[in-house]
Amino acid sequence: MSWLETATQGRVRKLTLNRAEKRNALSAGLCTELVEAIETADRNPEVRAILLVGNGPVFCAGMDLSEIGAVMEEEIHEAHERLFTAGARIATPLLAAVEGPALGGGTGLVANCHIVVASEGATFGLTEIRLGLWPFLVYRPLEDAVGECRALELALTGRVFSAQEAVELGLVHEISPHPEARATGLAQAIADASPLAVQNGMAFVREIKGTDWQAAARTARRVRGKVFESAEFREGIRAFLEKRAPK
């Protein structure tokens, strides 16, 4: 049985963590499978959104501790580095539907996603400090999501926090009684939007990160001009004026 299930629903690629008996712990093998599936979907022009879910009652319990010492450290590091930078590298929107605990690396996966829907009972936490470890590779995406001061507090205390607090912190965007159905609907809506606008918008967000407002304005002018000149934008305007769905 594969550690990762892949399915395609229209223009949405669904990736399911499938190690329920191990609480979907992130083994080196699962990390490699997952990041390769994400990168493959990102390269496929027919895929307009990627949805990440977990099989079983736990979304992801973090690193597979049983592999420590059994797998080459360099292999684990490389797999984790690729996975926990995926959200900052890909042009295809990455969404997550979270039910149950998402701890340690599980919180890192969530922080890499661009839109997150969680169940009311979902929980999160950078629990590595309890093991005498620091969340080195997942720290930066979490800091981007919740801010420097809060990320440091979460890493230092290792405390587990609720879905409601995750919304308040900015890690989770929405709580739903049916997170997978809700996230699927959002993914399908994104997939129906102009791919040129989405891809250029995602590239714009990456490019302006850390720049001053003048550099951001220059980037906006350049990227917006490219979109303005596109056939997709002209079709969008025509569809709006004709009160119909764009093709």
C-alpha atoms as one frame of an Amber mdcrd trajectory, in Angstrom:
protein
   0.000   0.000   0.000   1.328   3.425  -0.944   2.085   5.974   1.746   0.493
   8.613  -0.460  -2.757   8.378  -2.415  -3.137  10.568  -5.483  -6.422  11.391
  -7.186  -7.564  13.977  -9.711 -10.946  15.675  -9.472 -11.334  17.896 -12.521
  -8.440  20.355 -12.336  -7.731  19.630  -8.652  -4.997  17.162  -7.630  -5.791
  15.557  -4.260  -2.924  14.143  -2.201  -3.816  11.986   0.811  -1.299  11.072
   3.519  -1.915   7.356   3.885  -0.043   6.133   6.973  -3.012   6.131   9.329
  -1.509   3.299  11.390   1.519   5.590  12.022  -0.579   8.720  12.549   0.596
   9.867   9.110   4.079  10.442  10.517   6.521  11.938   8.028   9.008   9.244
   7.159  11.757  10.103   4.697   9.904   7.991   2.129   6.589   9.774   2.635
   8.282  13.189   2.543   9.945  12.307  -0.753   6.732  10.919  -2.254   4.756
  13.944  -1.120   7.110  16.636  -2.353   7.570  14.842  -5.687   3.779  14.618
  -6.057   3.438  18.336  -5.275   6.185  19.299  -7.722   4.779  17.015 -10.430
   1.329  18.543 -10.021   2.844  22.027 -10.128   4.471  21.258 -13.493   1.215
  19.930 -14.979  -0.735  22.727 -16.730  -3.946  20.722 -16.328  -3.653  20.930
 -12.524  -4.865  24.300 -11.224  -4.965  23.557  -7.462  -3.504  20.968  -5.082
  -5.397  19.693  -2.028  -3.635  17.980   0.892  -5.591  15.778   3.331  -4.787
  13.062   5.859  -6.264   9.565   6.081  -7.561   8.579   9.527  -8.134  10.565
  12.737  -4.726  12.320  12.675  -3.757  14.749   9.931  -0.028  14.377  10.605
   1.901  13.613  13.805   5.156  15.091  12.503   8.491  13.401  11.993   8.637
   9.609  12.147  10.762   9.154  15.260  11.264   5.453  14.564  13.569   6.395
  11.673  16.038   8.335  13.800  19.335   6.539  13.441  17.885   4.108  10.899
  17.891   6.460   7.925  20.814   8.580   6.773  20.567  12.058   8.320  21.356
  13.699   4.976  18.495  11.814   3.301  16.023  13.007   5.937  17.306  16.583
   5.805  17.063  16.789   2.013  13.529  15.373   1.981  12.388  17.760   4.726
  14.059  20.777   3.128  12.324  20.202  -0.203   8.977  19.559   1.437   8.942
  22.474   3.871   9.916  25.008   1.196   7.356  23.771  -1.345   4.775  26.427
  -0.503   7.276  29.190  -1.240   8.440  27.623  -4.520   5.391  26.376  -6.415
   3.063  28.436  -8.607   0.001  26.237  -8.075  -2.156  27.091  -5.040  -1.749
  24.489  -2.274  -4.690  23.925   0.083  -5.123  21.710   3.138  -8.115  20.175
   4.868  -7.080  19.409   8.454  -8.909  17.073  10.803  -7.359  15.943  14.081
  -3.839  16.751  15.292  -1.270  18.407  13.006   1.824  18.526  15.203   5.491
  19.292  14.633   6.087  18.696  10.946   2.307  18.457  10.539   2.062  22.104
  11.558   4.897  22.756   9.106   2.876  21.197   6.297  -0.080  23.406   7.203
   2.116  26.522   7.264   3.304  25.716   3.731  -0.249  25.715   2.394  -1.754
  28.846   0.890  -5.296  28.171   2.151  -6.165  25.980   5.155  -9.570  24.735
   6.300  -9.715  22.874   9.617 -12.255  21.033  11.703 -13.194  22.517  15.057
 -11.359  19.689  16.801  -8.094  20.073  14.873  -5.009  20.889  16.945  -1.596
  22.304  16.112   1.763  22.801  17.768   5.523  22.941  17.321   6.165  20.136
  19.789   9.804  19.458  18.825  11.178  21.203  21.937   9.654  18.438  24.066
  12.040  16.011  22.350  15.103  18.184  22.807  14.852  19.425  19.229  14.099
  22.738  17.512  11.706  23.027  14.530  14.481  24.222  12.250  12.987  23.513
   8.820   9.339  24.261   9.601  10.095  27.450  11.541  10.328  29.864   8.619
   6.982  29.028   6.961   5.308  29.180  10.375   6.922  32.556  11.073   5.610
  33.791   7.722   2.120  32.649   8.715   1.876  33.859  12.326   4.633  36.441
  12.774   8.041  36.457  14.417   7.049  36.889  18.071   4.292  34.271  18.041
   6.367  31.717  16.111   9.158  32.019  18.669   6.715  31.571  21.561   5.205
  28.466  19.965   8.635  26.957  19.302   9.882  27.666  22.825   6.832  26.351
  24.671   5.905  23.457  22.372   2.295  24.002  23.416  -0.616  22.514  21.497
  -3.258  25.015  20.404  -6.774  24.815  19.022  -8.159  25.417  15.554  -9.821
  28.602  16.813  -6.491  29.974  18.012  -4.922  28.888  14.719  -7.485  31.080
  12.931  -6.715  33.994  15.242  -2.986  33.553  14.579  -3.439  33.384  10.787
  -2.291  29.778  10.363  -5.798  28.519   9.519  -8.203  30.514   7.353 -11.503
  28.865   8.178 -13.124  26.316  10.492 -15.696  24.023   8.917 -17.675  20.983
  10.118 -16.706  19.368   6.799 -13.200  20.667   6.058 -12.424  18.396   3.116
 -15.658  19.249   1.300 -15.143  22.954   1.986 -11.496  22.906   0.908 -12.415
  20.939  -2.220 -14.966  23.596  -3.116 -12.387  26.347  -2.664  -9.840  24.416
  -4.723 -12.340  23.933  -7.531 -13.214  27.638  -7.497  -9.511  28.530  -7.781
  -9.096  25.944 -10.555 -11.895  27.611 -12.511 -10.174  31.014 -12.377  -7.789
  32.290 -15.039  -4.605  30.194 -14.750  -2.548  33.089 -16.129  -3.861  35.441
 -13.436  -3.315  32.877 -10.672   0.199  31.925 -11.761   1.319  35.517 -12.265
  -0.287  36.514  -8.990   1.539  33.742  -7.118   4.811  34.751  -8.809   4.192
  38.398  -7.887   3.663  37.526  -4.219   6.915  35.537  -4.148   8.889  38.229
  -5.937   7.856  41.167  -3.738   8.551  39.331  -0.479  11.121  41.311   1.474
  11.267  44.194  -1.027  10.415  47.845  -0.402   7.215  49.420  -1.736   8.990
  51.006  -4.715  10.393  47.684  -5.899   6.996  46.077  -5.292   5.334  48.786
  -7.384   7.734  48.182 -10.267   7.064  44.463 -10.107   3.308  45.074 -10.005
   3.497  47.306 -13.085   5.468  44.697 -15.035   3.351  41.685 -14.066   0.059
  43.538 -14.394   1.014  44.662 -17.896   1.589  41.053 -18.887  -1.847  40.056
 -17.590  -3.548  43.091 -19.181  -2.231  42.040 -22.591  -3.440  38.450 -22.303
  -6.338  36.848 -24.139  -7.557  35.448 -20.815  -8.019  38.947 -19.375  -9.880
  40.120 -22.486 -12.158  37.072 -22.259 -12.763  37.805 -18.578 -13.826  41.365
 -19.370 -16.105  40.236 -22.226 -17.721  37.603 -20.017 -18.326  40.173 -17.268
 -19.929  42.645 -19.665 -22.024  39.897 -21.298 -23.029  38.496 -17.898 -21.796
  34.966 -18.599 -19.160  32.578 -17.292 -15.698  33.122 -18.820 -14.263  30.430
 -21.057
